[in-house]
Amino acid sequence: MPLAMNPYSFDVGTADFQEKVIDASHRAPVLVDFWAEWCAPCRALKPVLEKLAAEYGGRFVLAKLNSDQNPEIAARCGVRGIPDVKAFVAGKLVDEFTGALPEAQVRAFIDRLLPSPAEPLRSAAREARARGDNEVAASLLADAHELDPASEAVQLDRAELHLDMNDVGAAQALLDALAHRARDTARLAALQARLKLTAAGGGADPALLAARIDANPDDLAARLQLAHALALAQDYRAALEQLLEIVRRDRTWQEEAARKTMLDLFALLGGNAQFDDLVREFRIRLSRTLN
């Protein structure tokens, strides 16, 4: 009796790679299995991938590409050994592995790519935060964590909400737990930078700090406190100006506290395209000041 066709597993080549892999990955994750006829590990891995593609029922699709027959695509994707499995999501290569892994490891690899069942709760929590209803957002994210305890995104959302609520200790605990295993390292770095600013902000009055600086322009402690306060108020240009002025006056003050805080701000702003020009400008100005 012939095997049933698997609609979630198919061959792909150079001609249809854009359509069946890149374009299709906007609808569901696409795993591309780079293989060749002569490759024994490829023959071992292929049925595992096909079985899982059928089992997951379209939550991901499997595209099988003969690397000998399509060397240009293999080279473009950086294939250096086979079997090589590369995962595409939203048009981008997001993860990969090489070699014939056991089924349990392949399953774990796939599960990392799939949307978390907690996503609807995360979305509702974002809407609550936008309304300023942080208590509702916290409750929704607690439910999301219970539904998917392994979700890094949920934990980062919770840390960000704690920072919104000025709960530094809770945010610190969550970020410390993710420090050595986070996959979204850019968001983690941004939240760690924000945590430092929040912890150092101390509720200082910007007007009083400005008055101290007017009375004594060399009051670098007041300048640093003012920079923190301005950054927390999202007046990033003014904060960076204060920090750069400290570097000009005494670059080594408090073990280069101003330069290090600028780097924290660059990390905080780096993931947001609207601040690209600002970060670029102050990176150049800082480099010129130091040199």
C-alpha positions in Angstrom: 0.0 0.0 0.0 1.6 3.3 -1.0 2.4 5.9 1.6 0.1 8.9 1.8 1.5 12.1 0.4 2.8 14.5 3.0 1.6 18.0 2.0 4.1 19.6 4.5 7.2 18.1 3.0 8.4 18.8 -0.6 11.5 19.1 -2.8 12.8 22.6 -3.6 15.5 24.0 -6.0 17.0 27.2 -7.2 14.0 28.1 -9.3 11.4 28.0 -6.6 13.5 28.7 -3.5 12.2 32.2 -3.2 8.6 31.2 -3.4 8.6 27.9 -1.4 11.1 29.0 1.3 11.5 32.8 1.7 8.0 33.8 0.8 6.4 30.8 2.5 8.3 31.5 5.8 6.1 34.5 6.3 3.2 32.1 6.8 4.9 29.3 8.8 8.5 28.4 9.7 10.3 26.6 6.9 13.0 24.0 7.5 15.4 23.5 4.6 17.1 20.2 4.6 20.3 20.4 2.5 21.2 16.8 1.5 22.9 14.7 -1.2 22.4 11.2 -2.6 25.8 10.0 -1.4 25.4 11.2 2.2 24.5 8.4 4.7 23.7 10.8 7.6 21.3 12.6 5.2 19.5 9.3 4.6 19.2 8.9 8.4 17.9 12.4 9.1 15.4 12.7 6.2 12.7 10.3 7.5 12.9 11.9 11.0 12.2 15.3 9.4 9.5 14.0 7.2 7.8 12.2 10.1 7.8 15.4 12.2 6.5 17.5 9.3 3.5 15.2 9.0 3.0 15.1 12.8 3.1 18.9 13.3 0.5 19.2 10.6 1.6 22.4 8.9 2.9 24.3 12.0 6.2 24.1 10.0 7.0 22.9 6.5 10.0 20.9 5.3 11.8 21.9 2.1 14.3 19.3 0.9 17.1 20.7 -1.3 19.7 18.5 -3.1 22.9 20.6 -2.6 24.7 18.8 -5.4 22.0 19.9 -7.9 21.7 23.4 -6.4 25.2 24.4 -5.4 24.5 28.2 -5.8 21.7 28.1 -3.2 23.8 26.0 -0.9 26.7 28.4 -1.2 24.4 31.4 -0.7 23.0 29.8 2.5 26.5 29.0 3.9 26.3 25.3 3.7 29.7 23.7 4.4 28.7 20.2 5.5 25.6 18.0 5.1 23.0 17.2 6.3 22.5 20.9 7.1 19.1 22.1 8.3 18.4 25.8 8.2 15.2 27.4 9.6 13.6 30.4 8.0 11.0 32.6 9.7 9.6 35.8 8.2 12.0 35.6 5.3 15.1 35.3 7.5 17.5 32.6 8.5 16.9 32.3 12.3 18.5 29.0 13.3 20.3 25.9 12.0 22.1 22.6 12.8 24.4 20.3 11.0 24.5 16.5 11.2 21.9 13.8 11.9 20.6 14.7 15.3 18.4 12.3 17.3 14.6 12.8 16.9 14.3 14.4 20.4 16.9 17.1 19.6 15.3 17.7 16.2 11.9 18.1 17.9 13.3 20.5 20.5 14.9 22.5 17.6 11.5 22.8 15.9 9.6 23.7 19.0 11.9 26.7 19.6 10.8 28.0 16.2 7.0 27.7 16.8 4.8 30.5 18.2 4.3 30.1 21.9 0.7 29.3 23.0 1.2 32.3 25.3 1.3 34.7 22.4 -2.4 35.8 22.7 -1.8 36.6 26.3 1.3 38.6 25.5 -0.6 40.6 22.9 -3.3 41.3 25.4 -0.7 42.4 28.0 0.9 44.8 25.5 -2.5 46.4 24.9 -3.1 46.7 28.7 0.3 48.4 29.1 -0.5 50.8 26.3 -3.6 51.8 28.2 -1.5 52.2 31.4 -3.2 49.3 33.1 0.0 47.7 34.5 -1.8 45.5 37.0 -3.9 43.8 34.3 -0.7 43.4 32.1 1.1 41.8 35.1 -1.8 39.3 35.6 -1.9 38.4 31.9 1.9 37.9 31.8 1.7 35.7 34.9 -0.9 33.6 33.1 1.3 33.5 30.0 4.3 32.3 32.1 2.1 29.5 33.6 1.0 28.5 30.1 4.5 28.5 28.7 7.2 28.6 31.4 10.0 28.2 28.9 9.0 31.3 26.9 11.9 33.7 26.9 9.7 36.4 25.4 7.3 36.2 28.2 10.1 36.6 30.8 11.5 39.6 29.0 8.0 41.1 28.8 7.7 40.6 32.6 11.0 42.2 33.2 10.1 45.2 31.1 6.8 45.6 32.9 8.6 45.5 36.3 10.8 48.3 35.0 7.7 50.3 34.0 6.5 49.9 37.6 10.0 50.8 39.0 10.3 47.3 40.6 14.0 47.0 40.1 14.5 43.9 42.2 11.9 41.8 40.3 13.3 43.0 37.0 16.9 42.2 38.1 15.9 38.6 39.1 14.2 37.9 35.8 17.1 39.3 33.7 19.7 37.5 35.8 17.9 34.2 35.1 18.1 34.9 31.4 21.6 36.3 31.3 23.4 33.2 30.0 20.7 31.5 28.0 18.8 34.3 26.2 18.5 33.9 22.4 17.2 37.5 22.0 20.4 39.0 23.2 19.7 42.5 21.7 16.5 42.8 23.8 18.2 41.4 26.9 21.0 44.0 26.5 18.6 46.8 26.1 16.6 45.8 29.2 19.8 45.4 31.2 20.9 48.9 30.2 17.5 50.3 31.2 17.7 48.4 34.5 21.0 50.2 35.2 19.5 53.6 34.4 16.5 52.9 36.6 18.5 51.7 39.5 20.8 54.7 39.3 18.0 57.2 38.7 17.1 57.5 42.4 14.1 59.8 41.9 16.4 62.9 41.7 14.8 66.3 40.8 16.2 67.4 37.4 15.6 71.0 38.2 17.7 70.8 41.4 20.4 68.9 39.6 20.5 71.6 36.8 20.8 74.3 39.5 23.7 72.5 41.1 25.5 72.3 37.7 24.8 76.0 37.0 26.4 76.8 40.3 29.4 74.5 39.7 29.9 73.1 36.2 32.5 70.7 37.6 29.9 68.9 39.7 30.2 65.7 37.8 28.1 63.7 40.2 25.2 66.1 39.5 25.7 65.7 35.8 25.7 61.9 36.0 22.5 62.0 38.1 20.9 64.4 35.7 21.9 62.2 32.7 20.1 59.2 34.4 17.0 61.3 35.1 16.9 62.6 31.5 17.3 59.1 30.1 14.5 57.8 32.3 12.4 60.6 30.9 13.4 59.5 27.4 15.2 62.8 26.7 18.1 60.8 25.3 19.9 63.6 23.4 20.1 65.8 26.6 21.2 62.8 28.6 24.0 62.0 26.1 25.1 65.6 26.1 25.6 65.6 29.9 27.5 62.3 29.7 29.7 63.6 26.9 30.4 66.7 28.9 31.6 64.6 31.8 33.9 62.7 29.5 35.3 66.0 28.2 36.0 67.3 31.7 37.3 64.1 33.3 37.2 60.9 31.2 38.4 58.7 34.0 36.1 60.0 36.7 34.5 57.2 38.8 36.2 54.6 36.6 34.9 56.0 33.4 31.3 56.1 34.6 30.1 58.5 31.9 31.6 56.6 29.0 30.1 53.3 30.4 26.7 54.9 30.8 26.9 56.2 27.2 27.5 52.6 26.1 24.5 51.5 28.2 22.4 54.1 26.4 23.7 52.9 23.0 22.6 49.4 23.9 19.2 50.6 25.1 18.6 52.6 21.9 20.3 50.2 19.5 17.3 48.1 18.7 15.1 51.0 17.7 15.6 52.4 14.2 14.3 55.8 15.1 17.4 56.3 17.3 20.0 55.1 14.8 21.1 58.6 13.8 21.3 59.7 17.4 23.4 56.7 18.4 25.7 57.1 15.4 26.2 60.8 16.1 27.2 60.3 19.7 29.4 57.3 19.0 31.3 59.5 16.6 31.4 62.4 19.1 32.5 60.1 21.9 35.3 58.6 19.8 36.5 62.1 18.8 36.5 63.2 22.5 38.4 60.2 23.6 41.0 60.5 20.8 
